[in-house]
């Protein structure tokens, strides 16, 4: 009975499976020992079959989940282009106290000093004597921060000659020796005062590598007439200039330089800054060369983590201030609270001591509301990460001790390209399924075709039973099947062939 049931498991009628043949060859003889061996064989065959079915089901579940939620791999490629897109550069001036504000102007507004110490402590009592309601905070930031005139190199003499006594700073910025290739914006910040951001214009975005094609900044450069060296006649007459004794080192301030993606804005709140930025500090009286590198990335746009096209830094800034004003119940703004790129906030500025101190206190909590705003603001799928290295820093002349020169450029056209892609697809899914079925159950494509043939035969049998075909009458001595004439056996030689 058992052998008959195994024989029925064969897919094709008249064809027996390997297991069926093995059972018939081994266990068809009578005897008690043969029966015990037969049942033992059924046990380990059943255990093995259950284990293979369970393992196959597990592998199918894992592979199906990987197909629906494929893992992500990153493809790295090193490219070499003749032209590269230059980054945006944000610069902020710091005085000899490492502050972005003028101390003498703060005292004119009845502030006792800086509200932040060198060790990072903040002092609210600095603002107690400020004329609240009489002077706006925007006017305070405008007059106490360091304002610079953006000029071209050919007009530098007129600017420095007229503004030298007024202690106004000047910035000469050029890209590829062209000042018109850059656009600039100005923003207020809480700790940096006033900062200037320079971006390449669209028609000057792609430039060759090399120092002659990169950025060049002359910061607070004072024009001086050319001083000729001492002539030989004065040396003969004994009129020599005595070199002054070297003075002790004294810090006179410097410039914070931030290099970042031109498509995104820079923020002093680093948790809100989506794009990576490189930070350098160039001291006054020095000339610095900074070489930069570029890493372009392109990530996948997924439903669980979608992408956007707008600046995520500006989105997080506005989101953070909306949450902040709602949480503390204050409906006023500060000069640095809302980026100018987003337009007016349509609310008044803070004009009382308590509201202003409360807003500044919560502003200094840099990480607050960052998780909430990260969910609200979509990331950018494509972007650029700029890296930098300070090559050298030279000391300028004594007459330029309050100035600085910065050169930023690509040393070569090589850059890295990072691209995300799905690491599991339909092809790998079919390969895994073929390996699992073939290893565990011995199923292949041929087995599937045999199974389809078995289904087709079953359908044909059912159709013949329901709709019997009319058959021609045949004589009783004629069989149902025709006999084909067999070919002669070529190995048997005939008598004629033997005679030949």
C-alpha positions in Angstrom: 0.0 0.0 0.0 2.8 2.4 0.9 4.7 1.6 -2.3 1.6 2.2 -4.3 1.1 5.6 -2.7 4.7 6.6 -3.5 4.2 5.4 -7.0 1.3 7.8 -7.3 3.6 10.7 -6.3 5.3 10.6 -9.7 4.4 13.6 -11.8 4.3 11.8 -15.2 2.2 8.7 -15.7 4.5 5.7 -16.2 7.6 7.4 -14.9 8.7 6.7 -11.4 10.7 8.9 -9.1 14.2 8.1 -7.8 12.9 7.5 -4.3 10.2 5.2 -5.6 12.7 3.1 -7.4 15.1 3.0 -4.4 12.3 1.8 -2.2 11.2 -0.9 -4.6 14.8 -2.2 -5.1 15.6 -2.3 -1.3 12.4 -3.1 0.6 10.2 -5.2 -1.7 11.2 -8.5 -0.3 9.3 -10.0 2.6 10.8 -10.2 6.0 10.6 -8.5 9.4 14.1 -6.9 9.0 13.2 -5.4 5.7 10.0 -3.9 7.1 11.9 -2.3 10.0 14.5 -0.8 7.6 11.7 0.4 5.4 10.0 2.3 8.3 13.4 3.7 9.5 14.0 5.0 5.9 10.6 6.7 6.0 11.5 8.4 9.3 14.8 10.1 8.2 13.3 10.9 4.8 10.4 12.6 6.5 12.6 14.5 8.9 14.9 15.6 6.1 12.0 16.7 4.0 10.4 18.7 6.9 13.8 20.4 7.6 14.3 21.3 4.0 10.8 22.7 3.7 11.2 24.8 6.8 14.6 26.1 5.7 13.2 26.8 2.3 10.3 28.8 3.7 12.7 30.9 5.8 15.0 31.6 2.9 12.0 32.6 0.8 10.8 35.0 3.5 14.2 36.6 3.8 14.7 36.9 0.0 11.2 38.3 -0.5 11.8 40.9 2.2 15.1 41.9 0.6 13.4 42.2 -2.7 10.7 44.5 -1.3 13.1 46.5 0.9 16.5 46.1 -0.9 19.7 46.9 0.9 21.7 49.9 -0.4 25.2 49.8 -1.6 27.5 52.7 -2.5 29.5 52.7 -5.7 32.7 54.7 -5.6 34.4 56.0 -8.7 37.4 58.3 -9.2 36.8 60.9 -12.0 39.0 63.4 -13.7 37.4 66.4 -15.3 38.9 69.4 -17.1 36.5 71.8 -15.3 35.2 71.7 -11.7 32.5 73.5 -9.8 33.8 75.8 -7.1 32.3 76.0 -3.7 30.8 78.8 -1.7 32.9 80.7 0.8 31.6 82.3 3.9 34.0 84.6 5.8 33.5 86.3 9.3 35.9 88.7 10.9 37.1 88.3 14.5 38.9 91.1 16.3 41.9 90.8 18.8 39.4 89.6 21.5 38.2 86.9 19.1 34.8 88.6 18.9 32.7 89.6 15.9 31.6 92.9 17.6 33.2 96.2 18.2 33.7 96.7 22.0 33.7 100.5 21.8 30.4 100.6 19.9 28.8 98.1 22.3 29.6 100.5 25.2 28.1 103.4 23.3 24.8 101.5 23.3 25.2 101.1 27.1 26.3 97.5 27.0 28.9 96.7 29.6 30.9 94.4 27.2 30.6 91.2 25.2 27.8 88.8 26.2 30.0 85.7 25.6 33.4 85.1 27.3 36.3 83.2 25.8 35.6 80.1 27.9 32.0 79.9 26.4 30.0 81.5 29.3 27.2 83.9 28.5 26.3 86.9 30.6 22.8 88.3 30.5 23.6 91.3 32.8 25.5 92.8 29.9 22.1 93.9 28.4 20.5 95.5 31.5 21.4 99.1 30.7 20.4 98.8 27.0 17.8 101.4 25.9 15.0 99.0 25.3 12.3 100.4 23.0 14.4 103.3 21.9 17.0 101.5 19.7 16.2 98.5 17.6 18.3 95.4 17.8 18.8 95.6 14.0 20.4 99.0 14.4 22.6 97.5 17.2 23.8 94.7 15.0 24.3 97.0 12.1 26.6 99.4 13.9 28.4 97.1 16.3 29.4 94.4 13.7 32.3 94.8 11.3 31.1 96.1 8.0 33.2 95.6 4.9 33.0 97.2 1.5 33.0 94.7 -1.4 35.3 96.4 -4.0 37.2 95.5 -7.1 40.9 95.5 -7.2 41.3 98.5 -9.5 39.2 100.6 -7.1 41.1 99.5 -4.0 43.3 102.6 -3.8 40.3 105.0 -3.7 38.5 103.0 -1.1 41.5 102.5 1.2 42.6 106.2 0.8 39.1 107.5 1.8 38.2 104.9 4.4 41.5 104.4 6.1 40.8 107.0 8.8 37.3 105.6 9.3 38.7 102.1 10.0 36.3 100.6 7.4 37.3 97.2 6.1 37.4 96.2 2.5 37.1 92.8 0.8 38.4 92.2 -2.7 37.0 88.9 -4.0 37.6 87.4 -7.4 37.2 84.0 -9.1 39.4 83.4 -12.1 40.7 87.0 -11.6 37.2 88.2 -12.3 35.3 90.0 -9.5 32.0 89.9 -11.5 32.0 86.1 -11.5 30.9 86.1 -7.9 27.7 87.0 -6.1 27.7 87.9 -2.4 25.2 88.0 0.5 25.4 89.4 4.0 23.8 87.8 7.1 23.8 88.5 10.8 24.7 85.8 13.4 24.6 85.6 17.1 28.3 84.6 17.8 29.9 85.6 14.5 28.4 89.1 14.1 28.3 89.8 10.4 29.4 87.3 7.7 29.8 87.5 4.0 29.0 84.6 1.6 30.4 84.4 -1.9 29.1 82.1 -4.6 30.1 81.5 -8.2 27.6 82.7 -10.7 26.0 80.1 -13.0 28.0 81.2 -16.1 31.3 80.9 -14.1 30.6 77.7 -12.2 32.9 75.4 -14.2 36.5 76.4 -14.2 39.8 74.5 -14.7 41.9 73.5 -11.7 44.9 75.6 -10.7 45.7 78.5 -8.4 45.2 81.1 -11.2 41.6 80.0 -11.7 40.5 79.8 -8.1 39.3 82.2 -5.4 41.5 85.1 -4.3 40.5 87.3 -1.3 42.3 90.5 -0.2 40.8 91.1 3.2 41.2 94.6 4.6 44.1 95.2 2.3 45.6 98.7 2.6 47.0 100.1 -0.6 50.5 101.5 -0.1 52.7 103.3 -2.7 55.6 101.4 -4.1 58.6 101.8 -1.8 61.9 101.6 -3.7 65.0 100.1 -2.0 67.8 102.2 -0.8 70.1 103.4 -3.6 73.8 102.8 -3.6 74.5 106.6 -3.4 72.8 106.8 0.0 74.9 103.9 1.1 78.1 105.6 0.1 77.0 108.8 2.0 76.5 106.7 5.1 72.7 107.1 5.2 71.5 103.7 6.2 68.0 102.8 7.5 68.2 101.0 10.8 65.9 98.0 10.9 63.5 98.1 13.9 63.8 95.5 16.6 61.3 92.7 16.1 58.3 93.2 18.3 56.8 90.6 20.4 53.9 88.6 18.9 50.5 90.1 19.4 47.3 88.6 18.1 45.5 91.2 16.0 42.5 89.2 14.9 41.7 87.1 11.8 39.0 85.7 9.6 36.9 82.6 9.9 36.7 80.9 6.5 34.0 78.3 5.8 33.9 76.4 2.6 30.6 74.7 1.8 28.2 73.6 -0.9 27.0 76.6 -3.0 23.5 75.1 -3.2 23.0 75.3 0.5 23.4 78.0 3.1 25.8 78.1 6.0 24.6 78.3 9.6 26.5 78.7 12.8 24.2 76.1 14.3 26.1 73.0 13.1 23.3 70.5 13.9 21.1 72.4 11.4 23.8 72.5 8.7 23.0 69.8 6.2 26.1 70.2 4.0 29.5 69.5 5.3 31.7 72.6 5.6 35.5 73.0 6.1 36.6 75.6 8.6 39.9 77.5 8.5 41.1 80.5 10.5 43.5 82.9 8.7 45.2 85.4 11.0 45.7 89.0 10.0 49.1 89.8 8.5 49.3 86.4 6.8 48.9 85.0 3.3 47.3 81.6 3.2 46.9 79.0 0.4 44.1 76.4 0.7 43.8 73.5 -1.7 40.3 71.9 -1.8 38.9 68.6 -3.0 35.4 67.6 -4.1 33.2 64.6 -3.4 30.0 64.4 -5.4 27.3 62.2 -4.0 23.9 60.9 -5.3 21.6 59.1 -3.0 18.4 57.1 -3.7 15.0 58.8 -3.3 13.0 56.4 -1.0 9.5 56.6 0.2 10.7 56.2 3.8 13.3 58.9 3.4 12.2 61.2 0.5 14.3 64.0 -1.1 13.6 67.6 -1.6 15.0 70.4 -3.8 15.1 73.3 -1.4 17.8 74.2 1.0 17.4 72.0 4.0 19.5 74.3 6.2 17.1 77.2 5.6 14.1 74.9 6.1 15.5 73.7 9.5 16.2 77.3 10.5 12.7 78.4 9.9 11.2 75.3 11.4 13.3 75.6 14.6 12.3 79.2 15.2 8.6 78.4 14.7 8.8 75.6 17.3 10.8 77.8 19.6 8.4 80.7 19.6 5.4 78.4 20.0 7.1 76.6 23.0 8.1 79.7 25.0 5.1 81.8 24.0 7.0 84.7 22.6 6.0 86.2 19.3 9.0 88.4 18.4 12.2 87.9 16.4 15.9 88.8 16.6 18.2 90.1 13.8 19.8 86.7 13.4 16.8 84.4 14.1 15.4 84.2 10.6 17.5 84.0 7.5 17.1 86.8 5.0 16.7 84.3 2.1 13.3 83.2 3.5 11.9 86.7 3.4 10.4 88.8 6.2 9.0 87.1 9.2 6.0 89.5 9.5 6.4 89.9 13.2 8.0 92.6 15.3 11.5 92.4 16.9 11.9 91.8 20.6 12.1 95.1 22.5 12.1 94.0 26.1 14.8 92.5 28.3 13.0 89.4 29.3 11.8 88.4 25.9 15.2 89.0 24.3 17.1 87.1 27.0 14.6 84.2 26.7 15.0 84.0 23.0 18.8 84.1 23.2 18.8 81.5 25.9 16.8 79.1 23.8 18.7 79.9 20.7 21.9 78.7 22.3 20.4 75.3 22.8 21.7 74.2 19.4 20.2 70.7 19.3 16.7 71.6 20.4 14.0 70.7 17.9 16.5 69.3 15.5 14.9 65.8 15.4 11.5 67.3 14.8 12.7 69.6 12.0 14.7 66.7 10.4 11.5 64.8 9.9 9.8 67.9 8.5 12.5 69.0 6.1 13.4 66.7 3.3 17.1 66.0 2.6 18.8 66.6 -0.7 19.5 63.5 -2.8 22.4 65.1 -4.7 25.1 67.4 -3.4 28.8 68.1 -3.1 31.1 67.7 -0.1 34.2 69.9 -0.2 37.4 69.1 1.7 40.3 71.4 2.3 43.8 71.6 3.5 45.9 74.6 4.5 49.1 74.3 2.5 51.1 77.2 3.8 50.8 80.5 5.6 53.2 83.4 4.9 53.8 86.5 6.9 53.0 89.7 5.1 54.8 93.0 5.4 54.6 95.1 8.5 52.4 97.7 6.7 49.8 94.9 6.0 49.7 93.5 9.6 45.9 94.2 9.7 45.3 92.6 6.3 45.1 89.0 5.0 45.2 87.3 1.6 43.6 83.9 0.9 43.8 81.7 -2.2 41.4 78.8 -2.6 41.8 76.4 -5.6 41.6 72.9 -6.9 45.1 71.4 -7.3 43.9 68.9 -9.9 40.8 67.8 -11.8 40.4 64.5 -9.9 37.4 64.1 -7.6 35.4 61.2 -6.1 31.8 60.3 -7.1 29.6 58.4 -4.6 26.4 56.9 -6.0 23.9 54.7 -4.1 22.2 51.8 -5.8 20.0 48.9 -4.8 22.1 45.9 -3.9 19.4 43.3 -4.5 17.2 42.9 -7.6 15.0 40.4 -9.4 18.0 38.6 -10.9 19.6 38.0 -7.5 16.2 36.9 -6.1 15.8 34.3 -8.9 19.4 33.1 -8.3 18.7 32.7 -4.6 15.5 30.9 -5.2 17.2 28.5 -7.6 19.9 27.8 -5.1 17.5 27.2 -2.3 15.2 24.9 -4.2 18.0 23.1 -5.9 19.9 22.4 -2.7 17.0 21.6 -0.4 14.4 20.0 -2.6 16.2 19.2 -5.8 13.8 21.3 -7.8 15.0 22.8 -11.1 13.5 24.3 -14.2 13.1 20.8 -15.7 11.1 19.8 -12.6 8.8 22.7 -13.1 8.3 21.8 -16.7 7.5 18.2 -15.7 5.0 19.6 -13.2 3.3 21.7 -15.9 3.2 18.6 -18.1 1.5 16.7 -15.3 -1.1 19.4 -14.9 -1.7 19.4 -18.6 -2.2 15.7 -18.7 -4.6 15.9 -15.8 -6.6 18.6 -17.7 -6.7 16.4 -20.8 -7.9 13.4 -18.8 -10.7 15.5 -17.3 -11.7 16.8 -20.7 -11.7 13.3 -22.2 -13.9 12.1 -19.3 -16.5 14.9 -19.7 -16.3 15.1 -23.5 -15.5 11.7 -24.9 -14.2 11.6 -28.5 -15.9 9.5 -31.2 -13.6 6.7 -32.2 -13.6 4.8 -35.5 -14.6 1.2 -35.4 -11.7 -1.2 -35.6 -11.6 -4.9 -36.0 -10.9 -6.9 -32.9 -7.6 -8.2 -34.2 -6.2 -4.6 -34.8 -4.5 -3.0 -31.8 -5.0 0.5 -30.6 -1.5 1.5 -31.4 0.5 1.3 -34.7 3.7 -0.6 -34.7 6.5 1.2 -36.3 8.9 -0.7 -38.5 12.2 -1.1 -36.8 15.4 -0.3 -38.5 17.7 -3.2 -39.4 20.6 -4.0 -37.1 23.7 -2.7 -38.9 25.9 -4.8 -36.7 24.7 -8.0 -38.4 26.3 -8.7 -41.7 24.4 -10.2 -44.5 25.7 -13.1 -46.8 26.3 -10.7 -49.7 28.5 -8.5 -47.5 30.5 -11.6 -46.4 31.1 -12.6 -50.0 32.3 -9.1 -50.8 
